[in-house]
Amino acid sequence: MKRVFFLLATIILFTMTSLSQSKTPAISGDLIIFHAGSLSVPIKEVATEFQRLYPNVKVLLESAGSVASARKITDLNRSCDILASADYTVIDNMLIPKYTDWDIRFASNEMSIVYQESSKYATQINAGNWYDLLLKKDVVFGRADPNSDPCGYRTVQTLQLAEKYYKKAGLAKAFTDKDQNNMRPKEVDLIALLESGTTDYIFIYKSVAIQHKLKYISLPDEINLKCPANAALYATASTEINGKEPGKKELVKGEPMVYGVTILRDAPNKAAAQAFLEFLLSKNKGMKIMEKDGQPSVIPMEAKNFDMIPKVLQQFAKPGKH
């Protein structure tokens, strides 16, 4: 009788273990993520928490401007599993349909002007006079390169919108003509310029200021590219950047700031990539970290090619024409 009981217990235990393993398959190996510079802080925190759940996965993070990140795939034929962009249209325009079929829009942000206590006129600057102070000859500012990073072309669009909002003819050109030697490939490179005292101010995302505990000027919603309600207004601003092919240009119109993420069609580790995105996009997991770091959730938003999104990730988007 004892032997029969032991055999039954063994069978039950084996069955339960098999069912458990079938529901949560072993995930391991390298997971390669190309991501926007402005995601550096939160995505590292997300990766750390993810690896607590999946200790056999090694998350390899590679930061660059979103456009530059996409070009690693399209121009340099670099292999990766996930691309997380500061502008979902980078995925739509550069990677769909050749390299992926879909993207999920997951977080927002806003443009701001960031500085330190040691910056010139730090005690005087505010949302009503920043454009006068930054154009002074003794003030130096930095911005991201529009051809490498969405933060770069969003800065130009913010300046164009500011010209209209403050009724200052020629304001945008005055800014883009000044301090051109302080443009950098991605927005987080600008932090080094600011902290070293090379620049007094930088145009950068509010989230980066929050993550690095820096001072910042909040700009009016009419120019900060934050509010979906102002989409039509933002669209009146545009920036020309290098196109997909050498010698060609592409016009990027202003729109509310929305981050996008995708898994590449030829991702070497799709199982780990799907598990990571499920963790990243979950409200009480990855998105809780994103919110803490100043990048609010926009989940769920309409997704391009919704039906092509892996079933396990469709909960974080909704069908739509966009």
MILUM-844669 format. One record per residue (C-alpha): x, y, z; residue number from 1. Coordinates in pm, whole numbers, m for minus. Each point is the difference from the previous one (the first is absolute). Layout:
BEGIN
<node><u>X</u><v>Y</v><w>Z</w><vodren>NUM</vodren></node>
...
//
This chain:
BEGIN
<node><u>0</u><v>0</v><w>0</w><vodren>1</vodren></node>
<node><u>284</u><v>236</v><w>86</w><vodren>2</vodren></node>
<node><u>162</u><v>m78</v><w>m333</w><vodren>3</vodren></node>
<node><u>m321</u><v>79</v><w>m190</w><vodren>4</vodren></node>
<node><u>m37</u><v>326</v><w>191</w><vodren>5</vodren></node>
<node><u>361</u><v>93</v><w>m79</w><vodren>6</vodren></node>
<node><u>m52</u><v>m72</v><w>m371</w><vodren>7</vodren></node>
<node><u>m318</u><v>208</v><w>m10</w><vodren>8</vodren></node>
<node><u>174</u><v>289</v><w>176</w><vodren>9</vodren></node>
<node><u>289</u><v>m19</v><w>m244</w><vodren>10</vodren></node>
<node><u>m235</u><v>5</v><w>m300</w><vodren>11</vodren></node>
<node><u>m193</u><v>299</v><w>138</w><vodren>12</vodren></node>
<node><u>321</u><v>192</v><w>70</w><vodren>13</vodren></node>
<node><u>136</u><v>m76</v><w>m348</w><vodren>14</vodren></node>
<node><u>m328</u><v>108</v><w>m161</w><vodren>15</vodren></node>
<node><u>m11</u><v>328</v><w>195</w><vodren>16</vodren></node>
<node><u>363</u><v>75</v><w>m87</w><vodren>17</vodren></node>
<node><u>m62</u><v>m71</v><w>m369</w><vodren>18</vodren></node>
<node><u>m307</u><v>225</v><w>m4</w><vodren>19</vodren></node>
<node><u>192</u><v>276</v><w>175</w><vodren>20</vodren></node>
<node><u>287</u><v>m24</v><w>m246</w><vodren>21</vodren></node>
<node><u>m239</u><v>1</v><w>m297</w><vodren>22</vodren></node>
<node><u>m154</u><v>326</v><w>125</w><vodren>23</vodren></node>
<node><u>330</u><v>171</v><w>74</w><vodren>24</vodren></node>
<node><u>259</u><v>m131</v><w>m247</w><vodren>25</vodren></node>
<node><u>362</u><v>49</v><w>87</w><vodren>26</vodren></node>
<node><u>131</u><v>329</v><w>m134</w><vodren>27</vodren></node>
<node><u>372</u><v>58</v><w>m25</w><vodren>28</vodren></node>
<node><u>279</u><v>145</v><w>m211</w><vodren>29</vodren></node>
<node><u>98</u><v>350</v><w>m107</w><vodren>30</vodren></node>
<node><u>m269</u><v>264</v><w>m55</w><vodren>31</vodren></node>
<node><u>123</u><v>291</v><w>m212</w><vodren>32</vodren></node>
<node><u>m186</u><v>331</v><w>37</w><vodren>33</vodren></node>
<node><u>74</u><v>314</v><w>m202</w><vodren>34</vodren></node>
<node><u>m164</u><v>295</v><w>173</w><vodren>35</vodren></node>
<node><u>m34</u><v>377</v><w>2</w><vodren>36</vodren></node>
<node><u>242</u><v>187</v><w>223</w><vodren>37</vodren></node>
<node><u>m286</u><v>147</v><w>202</w><vodren>38</vodren></node>
<node><u>m99</u><v>m354</v><w>100</w><vodren>39</vodren></node>
<node><u>343</u><v>m80</v><w>145</w><vodren>40</vodren></node>
<node><u>m95</u><v>42</v><w>367</w><vodren>41</vodren></node>
<node><u>m343</u><v>m169</v><w>7</w><vodren>42</vodren></node>
<node><u>83</u><v>m284</v><w>m238</w><vodren>43</vodren></node>
<node><u>305</u><v>m92</v><w>207</w><vodren>44</vodren></node>
<node><u>m221</u><v>m13</v><w>309</w><vodren>45</vodren></node>
<node><u>m258</u><v>m209</v><w>m189</w><vodren>46</vodren></node>
<node><u>274</u><v>m236</v><w>m122</w><vodren>47</vodren></node>
<node><u>127</u><v>m49</v><w>355</w><vodren>48</vodren></node>
<node><u>m347</u><v>m96</v><w>127</w><vodren>49</vodren></node>
<node><u>m64</u><v>m219</v><w>m303</w><vodren>50</vodren></node>
<node><u>318</u><v>m196</v><w>62</w><vodren>51</vodren></node>
<node><u>m116</u><v>m78</v><w>354</w><vodren>52</vodren></node>
<node><u>m286</u><v>m194</v><w>m160</w><vodren>53</vodren></node>
<node><u>208</u><v>m139</v><w>m285</w><vodren>54</vodren></node>
<node><u>353</u><v>m49</v><w>138</w><vodren>55</vodren></node>
<node><u>105</u><v>m202</v><w>m305</w><vodren>56</vodren></node>
<node><u>m53</u><v>299</v><w>m230</w><vodren>57</vodren></node>
<node><u>283</u><v>246</v><w>m52</w><vodren>58</vodren></node>
<node><u>m143</u><v>338</v><w>m106</w><vodren>59</vodren></node>
<node><u>239</u><v>192</v><w>m223</w><vodren>60</vodren></node>
<node><u>m97</u><v>368</v><w>m23</w><vodren>61</vodren></node>
<node><u>133</u><v>230</v><w>m271</w><vodren>62</vodren></node>
<node><u>m88</u><v>369</v><w>13</w><vodren>63</vodren></node>
<node><u>m2</u><v>246</v><w>m292</w><vodren>64</vodren></node>
<node><u>m228</u><v>253</v><w>m163</w><vodren>65</vodren></node>
<node><u>m314</u><v>m173</v><w>m127</w><vodren>66</vodren></node>
<node><u>74</u><v>76</v><w>m366</w><vodren>67</vodren></node>
<node><u>360</u><v>m112</v><w>44</w><vodren>68</vodren></node>
<node><u>m125</u><v>m318</v><w>172</w><vodren>69</vodren></node>
<node><u>m229</u><v>m80</v><w>m291</w><vodren>70</vodren></node>
<node><u>285</u><v>60</v><w>m244</w><vodren>71</vodren></node>
<node><u>211</u><v>m259</v><w>181</w><vodren>72</vodren></node>
<node><u>m262</u><v>m245</v><w>m126</w><vodren>73</vodren></node>
<node><u>m72</u><v>143</v><w>m346</w><vodren>74</vodren></node>
<node><u>348</u><v>120</v><w>m100</w><vodren>75</vodren></node>
<node><u>243</u><v>m203</v><w>209</w><vodren>76</vodren></node>
<node><u>m198</u><v>m328</v><w>5</w><vodren>77</vodren></node>
<node><u>47</u><v>m26</v><w>378</w><vodren>78</vodren></node>
<node><u>m199</u><v>m272</v><w>173</w><vodren>79</vodren></node>
<node><u>m227</u><v>78</v><w>295</w><vodren>80</vodren></node>
<node><u>m319</u><v>m127</v><w>161</w><vodren>81</vodren></node>
<node><u>m177</u><v>321</v><w>107</w><vodren>82</vodren></node>
<node><u>6</u><v>361</v><w>m115</w><vodren>83</vodren></node>
<node><u>m144</u><v>257</v><w>241</w><vodren>84</vodren></node>
<node><u>m31</u><v>342</v><w>m162</w><vodren>85</vodren></node>
<node><u>m71</u><v>346</v><w>141</w><vodren>86</vodren></node>
<node><u>m224</u><v>49</v><w>m304</w><vodren>87</vodren></node>
<node><u>m222</u><v>m284</v><w>m121</w><vodren>88</vodren></node>
<node><u>8</u><v>145</v><w>m354</w><vodren>89</vodren></node>
<node><u>367</u><v>m100</v><w>m24</w><vodren>90</vodren></node>
<node><u>m119</u><v>m362</v><w>13</w><vodren>91</vodren></node>
<node><u>m289</u><v>66</v><w>m239</w><vodren>92</vodren></node>
<node><u>209</u><v>185</v><w>m256</w><vodren>93</vodren></node>
<node><u>335</u><v>m180</v><w>20</w><vodren>94</vodren></node>
<node><u>m72</u><v>m358</v><w>108</w><vodren>95</vodren></node>
<node><u>m352</u><v>m88</v><w>m117</w><vodren>96</vodren></node>
<node><u>m50</u><v>m210</v><w>m212</w><vodren>97</vodren></node>
<node><u>351</u><v>m131</v><w>m74</w><vodren>98</vodren></node>
<node><u>131</u><v>m62</v><w>352</w><vodren>99</vodren></node>
<node><u>m317</u><v>m26</v><w>211</w><vodren>100</vodren></node>
<node><u>m377</u><v>11</v><w>m46</w><vodren>101</vodren></node>
<node><u>m122</u><v>191</v><w>304</w><vodren>102</vodren></node>
<node><u>72</u><v>230</v><w>290</w><vodren>103</vodren></node>
<node><u>m158</u><v>66</v><w>339</w><vodren>104</vodren></node>
<node><u>m20</u><v>360</v><w>122</w><vodren>105</vodren></node>
<node><u>63</u><v>3</v><w>370</w><vodren>106</vodren></node>
<node><u>124</u><v>326</v><w>158</w><vodren>107</vodren></node>
<node><u>2</u><v>377</v><w>m39</w><vodren>108</vodren></node>
<node><u>228</u><v>288</v><w>89</w><vodren>109</vodren></node>
<node><u>40</u><v>374</v><w>m56</w><vodren>110</vodren></node>
<node><u>267</u><v>247</v><w>m106</w><vodren>111</vodren></node>
<node><u>154</u><v>218</v><w>268</w><vodren>112</vodren></node>
<node><u>300</u><v>226</v><w>58</w><vodren>113</vodren></node>
<node><u>243</u><v>m148</v><w>252</w><vodren>114</vodren></node>
<node><u>270</u><v>176</v><w>202</w><vodren>115</vodren></node>
<node><u>203</u><v>5</v><w>322</w><vodren>116</vodren></node>
<node><u>32</u><v>246</v><w>287</w><vodren>117</vodren></node>
<node><u>334</u><v>108</v><w>m150</w><vodren>118</vodren></node>
<node><u>m155</u><v>82</v><w>m340</w><vodren>119</vodren></node>
<node><u>8</u><v>368</v><w>m99</w><vodren>120</vodren></node>
<node><u>m323</u><v>178</v><w>94</w><vodren>121</vodren></node>
<node><u>m120</u><v>m311</v><w>188</w><vodren>122</vodren></node>
<node><u>m178</u><v>214</v><w>258</w><vodren>123</vodren></node>
<node><u>m177</u><v>208</v><w>m265</w><vodren>124</vodren></node>
<node><u>m115</u><v>m247</v><w>m266</w><vodren>125</vodren></node>
<node><u>m366</u><v>m99</v><w>m27</w><vodren>126</vodren></node>
<node><u>m261</u><v>m109</v><w>m255</w><vodren>127</vodren></node>
<node><u>m50</u><v>361</v><w>m109</w><vodren>128</vodren></node>
<node><u>358</u><v>111</v><w>m69</w><vodren>129</vodren></node>
<node><u>206</u><v>m309</v><w>m88</w><vodren>130</vodren></node>
<node><u>17</u><v>89</v><w>m370</w><vodren>131</vodren></node>
<node><u>156</u><v>339</v><w>76</w><vodren>132</vodren></node>
<node><u>252</u><v>m134</v><w>251</w><vodren>133</vodren></node>
<node><u>119</u><v>m296</v><w>m211</w><vodren>134</vodren></node>
<node><u>69</u><v>229</v><w>m296</w><vodren>135</vodren></node>
<node><u>234</u><v>220</v><w>203</w><vodren>136</vodren></node>
<node><u>360</u><v>m13</v><w>m125</w><vodren>137</vodren></node>
<node><u>136</u><v>m113</v><w>337</w><vodren>138</vodren></node>
<node><u>m241</u><v>m295</v><w>23</w><vodren>139</vodren></node>
<node><u>72</u><v>m338</v><w>m161</w><vodren>140</vodren></node>
<node><u>m261</u><v>m269</v><w>m64</w><vodren>141</vodren></node>
<node><u>4</u><v>m349</v><w>m148</w><vodren>142</vodren></node>
<node><u>m246</u><v>m209</v><w>m198</w><vodren>143</vodren></node>
<node><u>m18</u><v>m342</v><w>m164</w><vodren>144</vodren></node>
<node><u>75</u><v>m58</v><w>m369</w><vodren>145</vodren></node>
<node><u>m328</u><v>m25</v><w>m197</w><vodren>146</vodren></node>
<node><u>155</u><v>m255</v><w>m237</w><vodren>147</vodren></node>
<node><u>84</u><v>m239</v><w>283</w><vodren>148</vodren></node>
<node><u>m265</u><v>44</v><w>263</w><vodren>149</vodren></node>
<node><u>m369</u><v>93</v><w>33</w><vodren>150</vodren></node>
<node><u>96</u><v>235</v><w>284</w><vodren>151</vodren></node>
<node><u>193</u><v>198</v><w>m262</w><vodren>152</vodren></node>
<node><u>m284</u><v>50</v><w>m244</w><vodren>153</vodren></node>
<node><u>m246</u><v>49</v><w>284</w><vodren>154</vodren></node>
<node><u>218</u><v>284</v><w>131</w><vodren>155</vodren></node>
<node><u>m21</u><v>175</v><w>m337</w><vodren>156</vodren></node>
<node><u>m377</u><v>m52</v><w>m8</w><vodren>157</vodren></node>
<node><u>m33</u><v>138</v><w>353</w><vodren>158</vodren></node>
<node><u>191</u><v>311</v><w>m109</w><vodren>159</vodren></node>
<node><u>m226</u><v>44</v><w>m303</w><vodren>160</vodren></node>
<node><u>m308</u><v>m28</v><w>220</w><vodren>161</vodren></node>
<node><u>155</u><v>241</v><w>251</w><vodren>162</vodren></node>
<node><u>50</u><v>257</v><w>m276</w><vodren>163</vodren></node>
<node><u>m375</u><v>m5</v><w>m64</w><vodren>164</vodren></node>
<node><u>m103</u><v>m23</v><w>365</w><vodren>165</vodren></node>
<node><u>215</u><v>292</v><w>119</w><vodren>166</vodren></node>
<node><u>m49</u><v>192</v><w>m327</w><vodren>167</vodren></node>
<node><u>378</u><v>36</v><w>m52</w><vodren>168</vodren></node>
<node><u>76</u><v>2</v><w>m372</w><vodren>169</vodren></node>
<node><u>328</u><v>m172</v><w>m87</w><vodren>170</vodren></node>
<node><u>32</u><v>m167</v><w>342</w><vodren>171</vodren></node>
<node><u>46</u><v>m355</v><w>m129</w><vodren>172</vodren></node>
<node><u>273</u><v>98</v><w>m246</w><vodren>173</vodren></node>
<node><u>181</u><v>205</v><w>264</w><vodren>174</vodren></node>
<node><u>19</u><v>m312</v><w>217</w><vodren>175</vodren></node>
<node><u>98</u><v>m246</v><w>m272</w><vodren>176</vodren></node>
<node><u>275</u><v>236</v><w>m120</w><vodren>177</vodren></node>
<node><u>148</u><v>34</v><w>350</w><vodren>178</vodren></node>
<node><u>231</u><v>m247</v><w>179</w><vodren>179</vodren></node>
<node><u>m8</u><v>m259</v><w>m279</w><vodren>180</vodren></node>
<node><u>324</u><v>m154</v><w>129</w><vodren>181</vodren></node>
<node><u>m192</u><v>m121</v><w>305</w><vodren>182</vodren></node>
<node><u>m226</u><v>m241</v><w>m188</w><vodren>183</vodren></node>
<node><u>41</u><v>m363</v><w>105</w><vodren>184</vodren></node>
<node><u>m117</u><v>m334</v><w>m149</w><vodren>185</vodren></node>
<node><u>m236</u><v>m83</v><w>286</w><vodren>186</vodren></node>
<node><u>m164</u><v>193</v><w>279</w><vodren>187</vodren></node>
<node><u>182</u><v>m165</v><w>291</w><vodren>188</vodren></node>
<node><u>334</u><v>115</v><w>m146</w><vodren>189</vodren></node>
<node><u>m122</u><v>350</v><w>79</w><vodren>190</vodren></node>
<node><u>0</u><v>m76</v><w>373</w><vodren>191</vodren></node>
<node><u>380</u><v>m25</v><w>m9</w><vodren>192</vodren></node>
<node><u>22</u><v>342</v><w>m166</w><vodren>193</vodren></node>
<node><u>m221</u><v>151</v><w>268</w><vodren>194</vodren></node>
<node><u>164</u><v>m164</v><w>299</w><vodren>195</vodren></node>
<node><u>349</u><v>91</v><w>m123</w><vodren>196</vodren></node>
<node><u>m104</u><v>364</v><w>m34</w><vodren>197</vodren></node>
<node><u>56</u><v>m1</v><w>m377</w><vodren>198</vodren></node>
<node><u>m361</u><v>112</v><w>m42</w><vodren>199</vodren></node>
<node><u>m231</u><v>197</v><w>228</w><vodren>200</vodren></node>
<node><u>m323</u><v>m151</v><w>m132</w><vodren>201</vodren></node>
<node><u>m115</u><v>m293</v><w>m210</w><vodren>202</vodren></node>
<node><u>m321</u><v>m80</v><w>m185</w><vodren>203</vodren></node>
<node><u>m99</u><v>m345</v><w>118</w><vodren>204</vodren></node>
<node><u>m285</u><v>m215</v><w>121</w><vodren>205</vodren></node>
<node><u>m150</u><v>74</v><w>340</w><vodren>206</vodren></node>
<node><u>48</u><v>m364</v><w>100</w><vodren>207</vodren></node>
<node><u>378</u><v>31</v><w>m40</w><vodren>208</vodren></node>
<node><u>2</u><v>300</v><w>233</w><vodren>209</vodren></node>
<node><u>m203</u><v>m194</v><w>258</w><vodren>210</vodren></node>
<node><u>223</u><v>m309</v><w>m28</w><vodren>211</vodren></node>
<node><u>320</u><v>205</v><w>40</w><vodren>212</vodren></node>
<node><u>m148</u><v>232</v><w>267</w><vodren>213</vodren></node>
<node><u>63</u><v>314</v><w>m204</w><vodren>214</vodren></node>
<node><u>m189</u><v>329</v><w>m6</w><vodren>215</vodren></node>
<node><u>m237</u><v>57</v><w>m290</w><vodren>216</vodren></node>
<node><u>m241</u><v>251</v><w>m150</w><vodren>217</vodren></node>
<node><u>m342</u><v>m144</v><w>m86</w><vodren>218</vodren></node>
<node><u>m115</u><v>140</v><w>m333</w><vodren>219</vodren></node>
<node><u>m360</u><v>84</v><w>m95</w><vodren>220</vodren></node>
<node><u>m205</u><v>m290</v><w>m138</w><vodren>221</vodren></node>
<node><u>m29</u><v>190</v><w>m328</w><vodren>222</vodren></node>
<node><u>370</u><v>m61</v><w>m66</w><vodren>223</vodren></node>
<node><u>120</u><v>m293</v><w>216</w><vodren>224</vodren></node>
<node><u>m137</u><v>m277</v><w>m229</w><vodren>225</vodren></node>
<node><u>m168</u><v>m173</v><w>295</w><vodren>226</vodren></node>
<node><u>m373</u><v>33</v><w>m55</w><vodren>227</vodren></node>
<node><u>m201</u><v>m212</v><w>m249</w><vodren>228</vodren></node>
<node><u>m263</u><v>277</v><w>1</w><vodren>229</vodren></node>
<node><u>255</u><v>228</v><w>m170</w><vodren>230</vodren></node>
<node><u>83</u><v>m245</v><w>m280</w><vodren>231</vodren></node>
<node><u>m126</u><v>232</v><w>m276</w><vodren>232</vodren></node>
<node><u>205</u><v>290</v><w>136</w><vodren>233</vodren></node>
<node><u>315</u><v>m212</v><w>33</w><vodren>234</vodren></node>
<node><u>m39</u><v>m114</v><w>m361</w><vodren>235</vodren></node>
<node><u>59</u><v>358</v><w>m118</w><vodren>236</vodren></node>
<node><u>366</u><v>m44</v><w>97</w><vodren>237</vodren></node>
<node><u>232</u><v>m222</v><w>m206</w><vodren>238</vodren></node>
<node><u>366</u><v>m96</v><w>m29</w><vodren>239</vodren></node>
<node><u>196</u><v>m132</v><w>m296</w><vodren>240</vodren></node>
<node><u>235</u><v>m288</v><w>79</w><vodren>241</vodren></node>
<node><u>211</u><v>m244</v><w>m198</w><vodren>242</vodren></node>
<node><u>m212</u><v>m262</v><w>m176</w><vodren>243</vodren></node>
<node><u>33</u><v>m376</v><w>m28</w><vodren>244</vodren></node>
<node><u>222</u><v>29</v><w>m306</w><vodren>245</vodren></node>
<node><u>321</u><v>209</v><w>m28</w><vodren>246</vodren></node>
<node><u>m64</u><v>349</v><w>m135</w><vodren>247</vodren></node>
<node><u>m374</u><v>m12</v><w>63</w><vodren>248</vodren></node>
<node><u>m191</u><v>203</v><w>258</w><vodren>249</vodren></node>
<node><u>m310</u><v>m77</v><w>202</w><vodren>250</vodren></node>
<node><u>m244</u><v>247</v><w>154</w><vodren>251</vodren></node>
<node><u>m101</u><v>m77</v><w>359</w><vodren>252</vodren></node>
<node><u>m311</u><v>179</v><w>126</w><vodren>253</vodren></node>
<node><u>m53</u><v>87</v><w>364</w><vodren>254</vodren></node>
<node><u>m234</u><v>m222</v><w>199</w><vodren>255</vodren></node>
<node><u>m65</u><v>m100</v><w>360</w><vodren>256</vodren></node>
<node><u>298</u><v>m182</v><w>149</w><vodren>257</vodren></node>
<node><u>m56</u><v>m376</v><w>6</w><vodren>258</vodren></node>
<node><u>259</u><v>m276</v><w>46</w><vodren>259</vodren></node>
<node><u>m25</u><v>m326</v><w>m194</w><vodren>260</vodren></node>
<node><u>144</u><v>m349</v><w>37</w><vodren>261</vodren></node>
<node><u>18</u><v>m305</v><w>m225</w><vodren>262</vodren></node>
<node><u>158</u><v>m345</v><w>m35</w><vodren>263</vodren></node>
<node><u>198</u><v>m44</v><w>m320</w><vodren>264</vodren></node>
<node><u>m119</u><v>m264</v><w>m244</w><vodren>265</vodren></node>
<node><u>343</u><v>m170</v><w>7</w><vodren>266</vodren></node>
<node><u>46</u><v>38</v><w>376</w><vodren>267</vodren></node>
<node><u>246</u><v>m267</v><w>120</w><vodren>268</vodren></node>
<node><u>m186</u><v>m52</v><w>330</w><vodren>269</vodren></node>
<node><u>m372</u><v>60</v><w>m57</w><vodren>270</vodren></node>
<node><u>m110</u><v>m191</v><w>310</w><vodren>271</vodren></node>
<node><u>205</u><v>226</v><w>228</w><vodren>272</vodren></node>
<node><u>m102</u><v>308</v><w>m199</w><vodren>273</vodren></node>
<node><u>m371</u><v>m73</v><w>46</w><vodren>274</vodren></node>
<node><u>48</u><v>m69</v><w>371</w><vodren>275</vodren></node>
<node><u>191</u><v>326</v><w>41</w><vodren>276</vodren></node>
<node><u>m265</u><v>208</v><w>m176</w><vodren>277</vodren></node>
<node><u>m276</u><v>m165</v><w>202</w><vodren>278</vodren></node>
<node><u>190</u><v>105</v><w>313</w><vodren>279</vodren></node>
<node><u>86</u><v>350</v><w>m129</w><vodren>280</vodren></node>
<node><u>m355</u><v>82</v><w>m108</w><vodren>281</vodren></node>
<node><u>m179</u><v>m132</v><w>310</w><vodren>282</vodren></node>
<node><u>m150</u><v>277</v><w>214</w><vodren>283</vodren></node>
<node><u>139</u><v>m122</v><w>333</w><vodren>284</vodren></node>
<node><u>336</u><v>m112</v><w>m133</w><vodren>285</vodren></node>
<node><u>195</u><v>181</v><w>m272</w><vodren>286</vodren></node>
<node><u>m244</u><v>287</v><w>m48</w><vodren>287</vodren></node>
<node><u>7</u><v>71</v><w>372</w><vodren>288</vodren></node>
<node><u>374</u><v>62</v><w>m39</w><vodren>289</vodren></node>
<node><u>m56</u><v>212</v><w>m311</w><vodren>290</vodren></node>
<node><u>m255</u><v>217</v><w>182</w><vodren>291</vodren></node>
<node><u>238</u><v>49</v><w>292</w><vodren>292</vodren></node>
<node><u>268</u><v>118</v><w>m241</w><vodren>293</vodren></node>
<node><u>m221</u><v>264</v><w>m160</w><vodren>294</vodren></node>
<node><u>m131</u><v>m189</v><w>m303</w><vodren>295</vodren></node>
<node><u>m378</u><v>m48</v><w>41</w><vodren>296</vodren></node>
<node><u>m179</u><v>m297</v><w>m156</w><vodren>297</vodren></node>
<node><u>m220</u><v>43</v><w>m308</w><vodren>298</vodren></node>
<node><u>m105</u><v>m367</v><w>m3</w><vodren>299</vodren></node>
<node><u>m214</u><v>m104</v><w>m177</w><vodren>300</vodren></node>
<node><u>27</u><v>202</v><w>m321</w><vodren>301</vodren></node>
<node><u>m102</u><v>m90</v><w>m353</w><vodren>302</vodren></node>
<node><u>267</u><v>m211</v><w>m163</w><vodren>303</vodren></node>
<node><u>108</u><v>m32</v><w>m359</w><vodren>304</vodren></node>
<node><u>m63</u><v>m356</v><w>m122</w><vodren>305</vodren></node>
<node><u>m157</u><v>m101</v><w>331</w><vodren>306</vodren></node>
<node><u>m70</u><v>m354</v><w>m125</w><vodren>307</vodren></node>
<node><u>374</u><v>m53</v><w>m56</w><vodren>308</vodren></node>
<node><u>85</u><v>67</v><w>365</w><vodren>309</vodren></node>
<node><u>74</u><v>m324</v><w>192</w><vodren>310</vodren></node>
<node><u>m317</u><v>m115</v><w>178</w><vodren>311</vodren></node>
<node><u>156</u><v>30</v><w>345</w><vodren>312</vodren></node>
<node><u>75</u><v>369</v><w>m66</w><vodren>313</vodren></node>
<node><u>m329</u><v>106</v><w>m162</w><vodren>314</vodren></node>
<node><u>m138</u><v>87</v><w>345</w><vodren>315</vodren></node>
<node><u>227</u><v>307</v><w>m2</w><vodren>316</vodren></node>
<node><u>m142</u><v>150</v><w>m322</w><vodren>317</vodren></node>
<node><u>m327</u><v>32</v><w>m185</w><vodren>318</vodren></node>
<node><u>m100</u><v>m32</v><w>m365</w><vodren>319</vodren></node>
<node><u>4</u><v>316</v><w>m205</w><vodren>320</vodren></node>
<node><u>74</u><v>152</v><w>m336</w><vodren>321</vodren></node>
<node><u>320</u><v>170</v><w>122</w><vodren>322</vodren></node>
//
